[in-house]
Amino acid sequence: MDFFFFAFVMLLVLGAYWSLSIFPRQREFEKRQNFVRALAAGDEVITAGGLIGKVLSIDAEAGTALVEIADGVVVRAVSASLLQAFDPEELARNAQLGLRKTENA
């Protein structure tokens, strides 16, 4: 009887761990993959390193993209490192929220 109770509790703990930890990561990974698949030449993106650039071309087989980060400066980046589309308004909004939090702390 104790073994079945212990097994039941362990299944509940594993289920809670999966739903709170692993499932959100899988969802975020799928979201990022869909973003990278939808990229096209001319899109402005933010890289994992914080650089903002324009996608010139994408090599899906190699998993790389050519990104222009300044006039005449082109870098080859891993497609998975292109995190999100560049939206200056959203970045400004997030920066303002961050400033308010540090001022109130």
N, C-alpha and C positions, 0 to 999 in steps of 0.2 A: 504494500500500500504506500509506504514512504517513497519507494522508488518511482512509482507512477506520479505522485505529487511533485517530486523533484524534477522529473522529466517534463511535466506540464509547465512548471515554473520556468525551467530552462528554455522551453519553446517560446513562452511568452517574452522572456528577456531577449532571445534572439530575434523575435519578430519586432520588438520595440527598437532594438539596435538597427535592424535593417530599415525600418520605416523612418527613423530619425537621422540616420547617418548615411547609409549607402544609397537609398532611393533618391534623396535630393542631389547627391553627387552625380548619379546617373542622369537625372533630368537636366542638370546644368551641362554635362558633357554632350548630351544630345542637342541641346539648344545651341551650344558653340559649334558643333559639327554642322548643323543646319545653316548657321550664319556663314561659315566658311564655304559651304557648297553653293550658297547664293551669291557669293562675291563675284563681281565682274570688274573688268578694266574701267578705271575712272572712279571707283568707290573710294571714299576717304575713310581710313581706318585708324584705330589706335592699337599699337602692338603691346605685347606683354612688358616690354621695356619702357613703355610710356611715350614712345615716339608716335607722331602723327604723320601719316603719309598717304599718298594716292597709289592705289593698286594699278600697275601698268599691265601685268599679265600674270596668269596663274598656270602652273604646271601641276595638274591634279595627280598625275602618275607619280611624280617625284615628291608631291606634298609641299611644294615651295611656291613662293610668289615673288615677283619683282615689285618693290615698293619704292616710290620716289619720295624721299623725306625732305628734300630741298631741291631747288632748281639745279638740275644736272647731277644730283647725288642719288644714285639708285642702289638699293641694297637688296640682297636676296634673303628672304625671310621664310621660316617654316610657317606653313599656312595655319597650323594650330596656334601660333603665337599672335595671330591677328584676332584680338579679343572682341572688339566691338566697333560699330560704325562711329565715326567722329561726328558728334553733335555739339557744337560750341555752346548752345543754350543750355543743354543738359549739364555739361561740364561746369558752366558758370553757376548754375543752380546748386549743384553738389558742392562746389567750393564755398558758396555762401552758407550752406547748411553746416559745413565743417567749421567755418569761422565762428558761427553762432554757438556751436557746441563747445569750442575751446574758450570762448569768452565767458560762457556761463559756468564753466568748470572751476 
